[in-house]
Amino acid sequence: MIKIIFTGICFLISIVSIIYCFLTNKKRGPILSNVYIMATKEEKRKLDKNKLYVECRDISFFISLIFFSIGMFAITEMNLFKYVAYFFILGVIVYAVVISAKSLK
């Protein structure tokens, strides 16, 4: 029973994340980025919102894939889905480091 609930939660997070991905692709919805959230009103006006939307879209897509892979692993218990999830987690970390390095320039 716990396995079914866990799988349902993983798929729900995946669906919510992919919906947010589609919204940010159309430049709509909230910008869930620390840079934007912690900025003052003046700084928010100066920020490139298109760039922030693209970054949020990419991260939310990775999160969707991660939770989908975890949910599939919980259902099938195939190690392939576990390794796919690890691969996407590594991809998110690398992407976040690259974004941070670019923002420092």
Secondary structure, 3 states (H helix, E strand, C coil): CHHHHHHHHHHHHHHHHHHHHHHHHCCCCCCCCHHHHCCCHHHHHHCCHHHHHHHHHHHHHHHHHHHHHHHHHHHHCCHHHHHHHHHHHHHHHHHHHHHHHHHHC
